[in-house]
Amino acid sequence: MAGSDAGDRRSSEYLQVQTTTDSRAEAMELAHAAVEARLAACGQVAGPVASTYWWNDELERSEEWFVFLKTPADRYDELAAFLAERHSYDEPEIVATPIVSGSASFLSWIRDETRSRPASGASEASATPQESGADEAAQAAQGQIRTE
């Protein structure tokens, strides 16, 4: 039955981490760099959004862009340090929200895509056909199928 694994609960095993930036270009670069470093399985950029906040005792308004990253909870510290190091803000928002439920195939995809990979020219085709199909299904559900 389609979607039969939709109720899988792994409340503290996976996170959605978000930050904001003042430009789409920086948001895209942060998302790309985090995924490329395998600290997140995927990065999504949304915006612009209107933000109102206190900064240096002044009420500020600005246009910002969200960056949403999916990662296993045990990779949070490394991802947060990565974002803090590369972010242009003095005090960037880095907030993690637990993913309390999700399809088993999508959550497994998050884990699989954030594992360390061999640095050499080793083959990337290590997934079984069944695993690849689950990955494609999870990516299609998230609108992330790539054509290569």
C-alpha positions in Angstrom: 0.0 0.0 0.0 1.4 3.4 -1.0 2.5 5.5 2.0 2.2 2.6 4.4 5.4 3.8 6.2 4.1 7.3 6.7 3.7 6.9 10.4 7.3 5.9 11.2 8.3 7.8 14.4 11.9 8.5 15.1 11.4 11.6 17.2 15.0 12.6 18.1 16.8 10.8 15.3 16.3 13.4 12.5 16.2 17.2 12.5 15.2 20.1 10.2 17.8 22.8 10.8 17.0 26.4 9.7 18.9 29.6 9.3 18.2 32.9 7.5 20.4 35.1 5.4 20.0 38.5 3.8 20.5 37.3 0.2 19.3 34.5 -2.0 22.8 33.9 -3.2 24.1 33.3 0.3 21.2 31.1 1.1 21.8 29.0 -2.0 25.5 28.7 -1.2 24.9 27.6 2.4 22.5 25.0 1.3 24.8 23.7 -1.5 27.9 23.7 0.8 26.1 21.8 3.6 24.8 19.2 1.2 28.1 18.9 -0.6 29.8 18.3 2.8 27.2 15.6 3.5 26.2 17.4 6.7 22.6 17.6 5.3 20.8 15.3 2.9 19.0 18.2 1.3 18.8 21.9 1.5 15.9 24.1 0.6 15.8 27.8 0.1 12.6 29.8 0.5 11.9 33.5 0.5 12.0 36.3 0.7 10.3 36.8 4.1 9.9 40.0 6.0 11.7 39.9 9.3 11.3 42.3 12.3 13.8 42.0 15.2 15.9 43.8 17.8 19.5 44.3 16.9 21.9 46.6 18.9 18.9 48.2 20.7 17.3 49.1 17.4 14.1 47.7 16.0 15.1 46.4 12.5 13.2 45.2 9.5 14.8 43.3 6.6 14.2 40.9 3.8 15.6 37.5 4.5 15.8 34.1 2.9 15.2 30.8 4.8 17.5 27.8 4.5 16.1 24.5 5.6 18.4 21.5 6.0 17.5 17.9 6.8 20.0 16.0 8.9 20.4 13.2 11.4 20.4 14.5 15.0 23.9 13.2 15.6 25.2 15.5 12.9 23.7 18.7 14.3 26.7 20.0 16.2 28.9 19.6 13.1 26.3 21.2 10.9 25.7 24.1 13.3 29.5 24.8 13.5 29.7 24.7 9.7 26.9 27.2 9.4 28.2 29.5 12.0 31.7 29.5 10.4 30.4 30.2 6.8 27.5 32.6 7.7 27.8 36.3 7.1 25.8 37.3 10.2 27.5 38.0 13.5 24.8 36.1 15.3 23.1 33.8 12.8 19.8 32.0 13.6 20.6 28.3 13.8 17.5 26.5 15.0 16.8 22.7 14.9 13.3 21.2 15.0 12.9 17.5 15.5 11.3 15.5 12.7 8.8 13.6 14.8 7.3 11.5 12.0 8.1 10.7 8.4 8.2 8.0 5.8 10.7 5.3 6.6 12.2 5.6 3.1 12.7 9.3 3.3 14.2 9.2 6.8 16.6 6.4 5.7 17.5 8.5 2.7 18.5 11.3 5.1 20.8 8.9 7.0 22.3 7.4 3.8 23.1 10.7 2.2 24.9 12.1 5.3 27.2 9.2 5.7 30.9 9.8 5.0 31.9 8.7 1.5 35.4 7.3 0.5 37.6 10.2 -0.7 39.1 8.1 -3.5 37.4 7.5 -6.9 35.5 4.6 -5.5 32.2 3.8 -7.2 29.2 5.7 -5.9 26.9 2.9 -7.1 26.9 1.0 -3.9 23.1 1.0 -3.3 21.1 -2.1 -4.2 18.4 -1.6 -6.8 15.8 -1.8 -4.1 17.6 0.9 -2.1 17.9 3.1 -5.2 14.2 2.8 -5.8 13.4 3.8 -2.2 15.8 6.8 -2.6 14.1 7.8 -5.9 10.6 7.5 -4.3 11.7 9.7 -1.4 13.3 12.2 -3.7 10.2 12.3 -6.0 8.0 12.9 -3.0 10.1 15.9 -2.1 10.4 17.1 -5.7 14.2 16.4 -5.7 14.7 14.0 -8.6 17.7 15.1 -10.5 18.3 14.5 -14.2 22.0 13.7 -14.8 
